[in-house]
């Protein structure tokens, strides 16, 4: 692990750099596949599925028989755990519903705002080194609460052409309408353009590797919205001597095992605590089944010592972590003054894993510093606000002259005429 003491502010951008490729490194690949799928449809999806996933599929859609079989392959214990998580996620996201906002801005001028669901959404569920069936809960549950009518799910197949049973079970449980064995860039492109098999959607959700992240960004150029540019997972922990070093080490490793390009950072005002966490990481990592993956991520990790809470807070806001754990004596100072973070976990008994699975908050979060301007997925992510207005004769008489004056000042005579005709009607 890389220990850094009192880094100069001028070097923070280097110290906090993510271990990811730049868009320029991979966008040519993504662009090429997009253009091929736009014109070639299923045949091109099949070609890249064979190339990247090492399986030749002629039918991408998961059948009802496969879903039924998956139900028998998932243990009752896991089904119970999924049910608990689903219940909490439903409760938290249902609570995010907001009522219609209505106001008579001027006598006779009635304005209101209502939220309507995005009708067609696409969910991308990674299935490579870890089948993230929990992400289905985070996306399909709020999509159903919002009232989305078509929920399409794409996930990569294994080398035998199958999808992990837990993914299929959870998708069916959460009301996904169609499931496809398509992963990576080709999945995002298929949902962007639509193919003979895969429907075109209006908005794409879900995390993925750097290629998927760039593919989602490219999708926006073709009129498809995305939740956020969510790339490799990351965690920042701020902790002092009041924290438990074993807990913090476990939290760092929980993110490190996601992938070799994951990033974990500890910021502390205690050198002694940093040393204790380093020792715990070295001990705990040996027992992990995904030790090799976690070790590569840990090799890129940072243990950063700073002298004051104020400096630590500035660094945290500069980094904008996806996941952010606060285990310090001066808890309120950090919680109240952090402005850039995807999801915040407070106290010694709030592991980041809770948000990943079952506490109720959403784990689809902005990475790579996008927490400075993006929110994590929530109920509103699956909805759009529409405004309405109805103006009476009295209302147009009250605001009409102002409209005429403003329209004329902008040189838009037809705009003025649309009001003048109404005002002059006897």
Buried (B, 14 or more C-beta within 10 A) or exposed (E): BEBBEEBEEEEBEEBBEBBBBEBEEBBEEBBEBBEBBBEBBBEBBBBBBEEBBEBEBEEBEBEEEBBEBBEEEBEEEBBEBBEEBBEBBBEBBEEBEEEEEEEEEBEBBBBBBBBEBBEBBBBBBBBBEBBBBBBBBBBBBBBBBBEBEBBBBBBBBBEEBBBBBBBBBBBBBBEBBBBBBBBBBBBBBBBBBBBEBBBBBBBBBBBBBBBBBBBBBBBBEEEBBBBBBBBBBBBBBBBBEEBBBBBBBBBBBBBBBBBBBBBBBBBBBBEEBBBBBBEBBEEBBEEBEBBEBBBBBBEBBBBBBBEEBEBBBBBBBBBBBBBBBBBBEBBEBBBEEBEBBBBBBBEEEBBBBBBBBBBBBBBBBBBBBBBEEBBBBBBBBBBBEEEEEEBEEEBBBBBBEEBBEEBEEEEEEEBBEBBBEEEEEE
